[in-house]
Every structure is written in structure tokens, then in C-alpha cells.
Amino acid sequence: MPIRKLPVHLVNQIAAGEVVERPASVVKELLENSLDAGARRIRVDIDEGGLRRIRISDDGHGIAPDELALALDPHATSKIGSLDDLEAVASLGFRGEALASIAAVARVRLASRRAEDEAGVELEAENGRVSPIRPCGMPQGTVVEVADLFFNTPARRKFLRTERTEFGHIDDLVRRLALACPGTAFELYHNGRALRRLPAADDSAARRRRLGEVCGQAFLEQSLGLENRHEGMALEGFIARPSFSRSQPDLQFFFVNGRLVRDRLIVHAVRQAYQDVLFHGRHPAFVLHLAIDPARVDVNVHPQKTEVRFRDGRQVHGFLFATVQRALAETRPVAGASAPASLPTGVVGGGLQPGSQPGLGLGVAESLAGYARLQPGGASEASAQSDGDTPPLGFAVAQIHGVYVLAQNAAGLVIVDMHAAHERIVYERLKQSWGEDRVRAQHLLVPERLAVSAREARSLEEHGAELARLGFELDLAGPESISIRAVPALLAGGDCTQLVRDVLADLVELGRSGRVAAIIDGLLSTMACHGSVRANRRLTVDEMNALLRDMERTERSDQCNHGRPTWVQLDMTSLDQLFLRGR
């Protein structure tokens, strides 16, 4: 076939293949336009899962009458005007092909009115043909109605799912945008029935209410707020306590300058921060907003703008990791705090086994001896303490079957899993005493040669100092070959070549590697598990109180190393309900 220019309508249909995947894709593009137009109230009407009709109305700035038809032209936009604008995109939409692509595969009605106009104007588009503009009565804002999606491309329609499934994708989208833009009110209707009414949230209390409405009250009750600023980056939002984990990553929302993104670097940073407080195979829940200079992030790397690329991914990764890790470190008993949530049925952890104390030389005997020396304000003084002076975990009153410690605090009854609690205490002490500066290198008798890619070889040159701090001694033996002369002493008995491959792969992909630290933490966790107080170990009241005080001082002591809660709280209301008191 000879080379020829494609018809504009065919070009738009090809573009629609990238932009319009399903009804939710249409809703996404139109809602982003509404938000970019400064809308404070948006209504979304859906019929038959979006296959028959999608109608979105807003109270934004509106479109000038002489620009209405231009809005349906491909790559026509008011959001960028130069290459400088493209390199620092501050709006949600910017390509200018969305409306043209939608109009190529559906019947579209577009109406708009600005505040200064006496009346609105509207037009219709179908199969590349645009009707003349005519006046219409309407309030300020814009209305876009999309009917019969894929009516002229039946092959695309066959790939759509059921009405319920397609509407579910739309509902998820509205929920995500409601989290991204709390200052905007959203209404969602399906087949004429109102399913979501989210009023604008202009203060912190209203934003927390919206968080509960979108993510559920359980997430709200078990979430930790965080806020941090560093070198032009600002991170704020909520992360769930480790005990509120999920079987799927379905409650993970991360926004960059108001845009929801899914990025491997972000997920890796957050998951690494949760690594020693979460069950294996479970997923953390979070709603986080990152504000960063638009020039430092490229949002033009995906047709649907769901992925981004950071100019300095390593710095962003470190900032996210440090902020989330610091917030998780405060998950310990404090005055007025609620106990960690119970884990879902069927989720079990390891490490609770009967037996005598093993002699691992980890200071367990010394810890118990320390517990035997009751600190001031111990059990003997509990009766003399007022509620205001009672520590968060209160004072011990008994031990059940050598496993659980019962304590009384200002709220009611506290139940502590003594093995899980002491395991976390020992683990945090081991980590603190070990530290990065304590990593010891062990030289190999015979250096091992390892073939690597050119990128991995370059990463070795770039990160050589960091690798040396971790206990590695690696030398370039050629353009695509390295020699392994030393590895971290704790890991010398493992597969050294595979460990080096994994570390270099992390450096190439993420600009940093926490693999060695994670493996060492895993070993320390195992040592702490075997070196902590076991079941059937009888503790005196003095020892139990000392354990409670250690929990209050230890970071992350709400969970053991396996992610299990270490304590639960039963307040007086709960206890009264158990015994039907007051009925």
C-alpha cells in the first residue's frame, strides 16, 4: 500500500484505542477535565454501567462559545502552550486528545456556559461529524453526555464485562478522585439511583469523614496520620496499622500532585517500611499525597497518565521510606491510644512454642533479671496511683496459662501476649546494637567471578561506597564482569553470587537496595524469636510490670516481628456488654 495520510476520524479512533479502554476510561478523562476547570461540585450519571449513557456535569469555569467546537479537535487544549509547560505539567489532563477520541467511538453532546455569558451553548458529535453550535439554557459549568459507547466499533464492545463490573470500575474511580480532591463534592448515580453523595470537605474533620466514607470506618479507626517535608517534597496522609493488613493491595492510594499513580518505586518504598511489622503475603493499606515540583516528575510516560517517572527516584524512595517507617515506629502503647486491631480469622503467625529458654547468649536471662527488679511505680504502688498517673498499659494483675499477662489500666482490661511482646523488644534491641556501622565483611578464600550486564557494572561504580558499607568488596574485572572478594559476615553461608545479583538488580531498578538490611533483619528477627520469653514461663508480678514498661518504651511494640498484635484493650463498656450489665 502507498504511504498516505489517514483520515482524521480514523486517527481519532486509533487514539481512542489507547485512551478509551472501557466506560471508566471515559469517566476518568471527563472528571479530570472538570477538576482542571476548577469544579467544586461534580455529578456523575451512569446508565447500564456506562454502556448506554455517561453524563457528567460540573460547576467549573466553562468553555467560551467560540472555543466549544475546538474542544473536540485532536490535540486541542488550554492546559499547555509550550515545551516548558509540558516539562512541568500541573494539570491532570494535558494531551488534548481525550474528547476527540471519545467522540470517535460514541455519540457526544457537549454544553458549557461561563459566568460572564448570558446563556450556554451546545453541540453534538457523531462519527467525526460535529453539529453547528446552538444556544441552550444551563447554569455555569460544563455538561458532557456520552451515549452508546463503541456503537461504531462493535469488536471493542465485545471485550467489555457485565454492567455490574463496568460500574464497579467507575465507582472505584470516583472514590479515588474523591480522595485526591477533598475540596470537591461528588455525586454518583447509577440507573437513576443515588449511590454516593460526598460533600466538599474543607477542614480536617470533614476530610476524615470522607476518608471513612471512601475507605471504610475500620480503616479510619486503625489509621495513623503522617506529615513530613524535606527538600521540596511534602508527604501527608494516612497509613493503616500493620494489624489492619489486607489480602490484596485494594486499599493503596498514592497521589502525586493530585494525580493517582501506580509506581513500582512507591510501592517498594512503602512495603519496605512495613517489612518487619507485617505478615508475609499481606498488604499494607494507605492513602498518601506527595506534593513535589512538577518539573521533578514526568507524567507523560503513559497514555492514560497512570504512571510517572521521577527525576530523582532514589531521593523520593528514601523520603517515602523514612517518613512511613518513622510513623510505624510510633506504633507502641501511649496514653489514650487504642489497641491494634484484631487480625482476620485464619491469619496466623509463628514463634509461639512451649519449651525452656534456649541459651543463645542474647541477654534474655539478663532481661528477666532486670524484670525482677521492679522499677518505681510498679505493681506494689498500683493501688495508690490515680487514673491520670496510670501508664498506658497499666499494672499487671495476673498471668493466664503462662502465655498472657492481664493488666488493669485507666480504660479497663489489657491482655498482653508476653512472648510476642518480648520478641519485639529483643528484636528492636538487636537492631539497635547491630546497626549499619556494625556490618562485618568476611573475605572469601577464593574470589568468585560473576558475569553481569553493562548497566549492573555501571551501578557498581556508582554505588561502590554504599556496597562497601554493607560489607561487600566487589571489583570490576571487565566491562561485564566483577569479582566478589568479600560479603557480609552474617550472610557468608548463603548463595553469595545470587545475593550480589539481586543487590545489583535493585540498584539498577531503584537506585538503592534494602535487600541486605532486610535479610539481616530477618536473621535478627529469628534470633529474637528464639531468645524471647516462651510460653509456660511463669513471671512474677514485678517481672510482668517491667515487661509492660519495656513495651511502652519500645518502637513498633504494638506488633511482634511477624505482624501479630502484642496486646488488646477491653474497655469497661466492652466488659459490661459481655456480662449484660445495665440491661
GIDA-V887586 format. One record per pair of residues at least 24 apart in sequence whose C-alpha atoms are under 7 Angstrom apart, sorted by the first residue. I is the first residue (numbers start at 0). GAP is how many residues later the second one is. D is the distance in whole Angstrom. If there is no record, write none. Layout:
# GIDA-V887586
i=<I	I>
gap=<GAP	GAP>
d=<D	D>
This chain:
# GIDA-V887586
i=<8	8	11	11	11	12	12	12	14	15	15	17	18	18	18	19	21	22	22	22	23	23	25	27	28	31	31	32	33	33	35	35	36	38	39	39	39	40	40	40	41	41	41	42	42	42	43	43	43	44	44	44	45	45	45	46	46	47	47	48	48	48	48	49	50	50	51	51	51	52	52	52	53	53	53	54	54	54	55	55	55	56	56	56	57	57	57	58	58	58	59	59	60	60	61	61	61	61	61	61	62	62	62	63	64	71	71	72	73	86	87	87	88	89	91	103	104	104	104	104	104	105	105	105	105	105	105	106	106	106	107	107	107	108	108	108	109	109	109	110	110	110	111	111	111	112	112	112	112	113	113	114	174	178	179	179	181	221	225	227	231	232	232	233	233	233	234	234	234	234	235	235	235	236	236	236	237	237	237	238	238	238	239	239	239	240	241	241	241	241	242	242	242	242	242	242	242	243	243	244	244	244	244	245	245	245	246	246	247	248	250	250	251	251	251	252	252	252	253	253	253	254	254	254	255	255	255	256	256	256	259	260	260	260	261	261	262	262	264	264	265	268	268	268	269	269	269	271	272	272	272	275	275	276	276	276	276	276	277	277	278	278	313	313	313	327	328	328	329	329	330	330	330	330	331	331	331	331	331	331	332	332	332	332	333	333	334	338	338	338	339	339	339	348	348	349	350	351	351	351	352	352	353	353	353	354	356	357	359	361	363	363	367	370	370	370	370	371	371	373	373	377	377	378	378	378	392	394	395	395	395	396	400	401	401	401	401	402	402	410	410	411	411	411	412	412	412	413	413	413	413	414	414	414	415	415	415	416	416	418	418	418	418	419	419	420	420	420	420	421	421	422	422	422	422	423	423	423	424	424	424	425	425	426	426	426	429	438	438	438	439	439	439	440	440	440	440	440	440	441	441	441	441	441	442	442	442	443	443	446	446	446	447	447	447	448	448	448	448	449	449	449	449	450	450	450	451	451	452	453	453	454	455	455	455	458	458	458	524>
gap=<95	119	88	89	92	88	91	92	86	85	86	285	79	284	285	82	138	27	28	143	145	146	76	145	69	60	61	60	24	26	55	56	24	145	143	144	145	143	144	145	143	144	145	143	144	145	143	144	145	143	144	145	143	144	145	143	144	115	143	114	115	117	118	117	97	98	95	96	97	93	94	95	91	92	93	89	90	91	87	88	89	85	86	87	83	84	85	81	82	83	81	82	53	80	50	51	52	78	79	80	49	50	51	50	56	27	28	27	26	208	206	207	205	204	167	24	44	45	46	47	48	40	41	42	43	44	45	39	40	41	37	38	39	35	36	37	33	34	35	31	32	33	29	30	31	26	27	28	29	26	27	25	39	32	75	78	25	119	101	95	60	58	59	56	57	58	53	54	55	56	52	53	54	50	51	52	48	49	50	46	47	48	44	45	46	99	35	36	42	321	97	98	99	100	320	321	322	97	99	37	38	39	40	36	37	38	35	36	35	34	34	35	33	34	35	33	34	35	33	34	35	33	34	35	33	34	35	33	34	35	46	45	46	47	44	45	44	45	52	245	51	48	51	52	50	51	54	49	48	51	52	285	286	282	283	284	285	286	284	285	283	284	196	197	198	228	226	227	225	226	224	225	226	227	220	222	223	224	225	226	59	60	219	225	58	218	57	228	229	230	218	225	228	213	215	212	178	67	182	183	181	182	180	181	182	179	177	173	171	169	167	168	175	171	172	175	176	170	171	168	172	164	167	162	163	166	155	150	145	148	149	144	135	133	134	135	136	132	133	160	161	158	159	160	156	157	158	153	154	155	156	152	153	154	150	151	152	149	150	113	114	115	116	140	146	130	136	139	145	110	111	105	106	109	137	133	136	137	126	129	132	102	106	97	98	101	94	31	32	49	31	48	49	30	31	45	46	47	48	44	45	46	47	50	42	43	44	41	42	36	37	38	35	36	37	32	33	34	35	31	32	33	47	29	30	31	28	29	27	25	26	53	48	49	52	45	48	49	36>
d=<6	5	6	5	6	6	5	7	6	5	6	6	7	6	6	7	7	5	7	7	6	5	7	7	6	6	6	6	6	6	6	6	6	7	7	4	6	6	5	6	6	5	6	6	5	6	6	5	6	6	5	6	6	5	6	6	5	6	7	5	6	5	4	7	6	6	5	5	7	6	4	6	6	5	6	6	4	6	6	5	7	6	4	7	5	6	7	6	4	7	5	7	6	6	5	5	5	7	5	6	6	6	6	7	6	5	5	6	5	6	5	4	6	6	6	6	6	5	7	6	7	6	6	6	5	6	6	6	5	6	6	5	6	6	5	7	6	5	7	6	5	7	6	4	6	7	5	5	6	5	6	6	6	7	7	5	6	7	6	7	6	6	5	6	5	7	7	6	5	6	6	5	7	6	4	6	6	5	6	6	4	6	7	5	6	7	6	6	7	7	6	6	7	6	6	7	6	6	7	6	6	5	7	6	5	6	5	6	6	6	5	6	5	5	6	6	5	6	6	5	6	6	5	6	6	5	6	6	5	7	7	5	5	7	6	6	6	7	6	6	7	6	6	5	7	6	7	7	5	6	5	6	7	6	7	6	6	5	6	4	5	5	6	5	7	6	5	5	6	6	7	5	6	6	6	7	6	5	5	5	6	7	5	7	5	7	5	7	5	6	6	6	7	6	6	7	6	7	7	7	7	6	6	5	6	7	7	7	7	6	6	6	7	6	4	5	7	6	5	5	6	7	6	7	6	7	6	6	6	6	6	7	6	6	4	5	5	5	6	5	6	6	4	5	6	5	6	7	6	5	6	5	5	7	6	4	7	5	6	6	5	6	7	5	5	7	7	6	5	6	6	5	5	5	6	6	5	6	7	6	7	5	7	6	6	5	7	6	6	7	6	6	5	4	7	6	5	5	5	5	6	6	5	7	6	4	7	6	6	6	5	5	6	5	7	7	6	5	6	6	5	6	7	6	4	7	5	5	5	6	5	7	6	7	6	7	6	6	6>
